[in-house]
Each structure stands twice: as C-alpha cells, then as structure tokens.
Amino acid sequence: MKKTATRLADGRELIYYDARDDAVRDAVDQRPLDPIATRSEIRHDRLLGDRVAIASHRQARTYHPPADECPLCPSREGRHSEIPASDYDVVVFENRFPSLAGDSGRCEVVCFTSDHAASFADLDAEQAALVLDAWTDRTAELAQHPAVEQVFCFENRGKEIGVTLGHPHGQIYGYPFVTPRTQLMLRSLGEHREATGRNLFDDVVADELADGRRVVLDGEHWVAFVPYAAHWPYEVHLYPKRRVPDLPALDEAARTEFPQMYLELLKRFDRIFGEGEPPTPYISAWHQAPYRLTDRGEFALHLELFTIRRTSGKLKFLAGSESGMNVFINDVPPEAAAERLREVASK
C-alpha cells in the first residue's frame, strides 16, 4: 500500500491509498474554495448523561446530486470534485460538512472505489483489503489526535438509511468522548469480569460457537453470527477469534481472511429478500476500544452489520418503544434470520 497525503483548496486533508507502490498523486484541487471554517458544539444531556453534537452547517450539505455531479467521483475536465485525481483506488478526506470538528473531534469520508455504480460487495478481495488498510491507518492516526477518545469507522448504505450520496463510501468519526453504546458494553464487561473472572466478549463468542444455531460464517480467524438478542430484523456480528482491542492490533492472518468473510456477508445481505428486490439498505459499524481505558485489552474489536428492512418492501421503524424508551422489538427471531443468511450463501 502507498499512502499519499495532500490538501484540498480549502485546507482540508485528503489521503490517497493505492495498491501500487509506484502510483503518483500530484493532481491539485482547482476549485475556488474559501478556507474551511466549520464548527460543531458538543452539549451534555444532564438527564440521560449522554452528549449531542450541534452542527447547523450540515443543513447545507450536498443532497442526492445526479450521478454526473457526484462530489465523490474523480475529477474530470470541466467538472472538479472532492477528489482532484482523474482516478483513484481508495481515498480518505476531511468531511466538508462535519458533525464533529476542531475541539469537538474529527469527521472523515472514505471512498471505497472510484466506480460510482459499484457497492462494497462488488469489490474484489484486494480492494476490500485496501479499504481495511485505510481504516487501520486512520484509526492509528486519529488515536494521536488531541481531541479524539474513540474512533468509529462505519458505512451507511441506501436512501432508506438516510444516505445523501450514492457513491460507495463510508465515514470515520473521531469522538471527543466515549460513546453511550460503548459505555454500556464497558459496564457489562466489568460486571461480567467481577462476577465470573472471565471476559464477556470471549464468553459470547464461545457460547455462539457452541450453540451453532445463529452462526452464519465460521472461518479460521473470524466468526459471524446473529446475536442471541438481536435488535434488528437481520443483524450479524463479525468477531476475530483472537480478541484484539482495535483494527491496528489485528494480525496478518486475520487481515488476510477478513475480505473474503466480509464480502460474503454483504453479498448474502443483498440476497435476503429474493431476486428482483432493490439492494438491501444497511449500516456496517466497527466497534473499537476507546484510547484512555485502563485495560484496553479487555475490549474486543468487532463489526456489527444490520438492515432496517424487515421483509420485502417493509422497513423496521424506530417507533414508540424504540425511540421513546430505547426498548427494541424485533419481528424476526434471530435463529430464523441466521437460517436465512445461511440459505443465501454464495454458490
């Protein structure tokens, strides 16, 4: 992998990740952009104890542009985009409309491919491995950012999820705090260690492997399963079998196997509802250990992949119980979801 860093016309950082070591990236952003001056504010909810980012400038962000005006496609004659080069492998750049900025953290965009019509599932194993390299590098870099306590790499796919740009891409958030969801995991982790003397993540993975009914893919270095108490109609958790706290800690064997496992999961997600259905909307989210934990090694890196589609043509909405009280009601039994995901395996 070759990494080349540059700056866009407004001062934002852009980084090319190339599979070829001899790639040359010297294109200059030709757009007449003013220096970036976005700010966000983090407010504390005294009742719930969590935090909310206030980012009013995001109201002006690009919204469903036509394909020939996509800001994530390579630049071409007469049409300059966020990527100055005429082609690219993988690109990461600072978000022009960030939810977190300055002392409030950092937001980055990850373009998985220059092909506007593709999706992550269309990538080959080499390209998917390059994306993993980019996620890993950005995680390590953002760990050094003075305002960042936790790094979150994720992809939203589909208009139903709220995606406003159709080009295959994801995002990376560098939060200036430990997120509420991670705080809940850490609380359960500590309680389990105190009660049993064992690691909760290890026990969850061991229990799912022993039960077997919810296992979707079982590789040499990774295992994917529908969790026992899945919140979403179709939800899969992907764990490395050797517990590590974050992406940089993965060994070479796990890094090599990951693309095949992950691409297969994404392809199965697109087959869940049968032929002729539109692509399955999903969220794919990496959970990594925060940086200021006393014992980061207790946390287990894992990826959570889920869709809000519950059946053909119907979405799972976060209605009264979910939105009002954070109590999920799942219409699809986890065992049935796992069985369906095994049925649609690649031939």
Secondary structure, DSSP 8 states (H G I E B T S, - for coil): -EEEEEE-TTS-EEEEEESSTT--------S---------EEEE-TTT--EEEE-GGGGGS--S--GGG-TTSB-BTTB--SB-SS--SEEEEE-SS-SS-GGG-EEEEEE--S-TT--GGGS-HHHHHHHHHHHHHHHHHHTT-TT-SEEEEEEEESGGGT----SSEEEEEEESS--HHHHHHHHHHHHHHHHHSS-HHHHHHHHHHHH-TTEEEE-SSEEEE--TT-SSSEEEEEEESS--SSGGG--HHHHHHHHHHHHHHHHHHTTTT-TT-----EEEEEE---TT-TTGGGS--EEEEEESEEETTEE----IIIIIH-----SS-HHHHHHHHHHT---
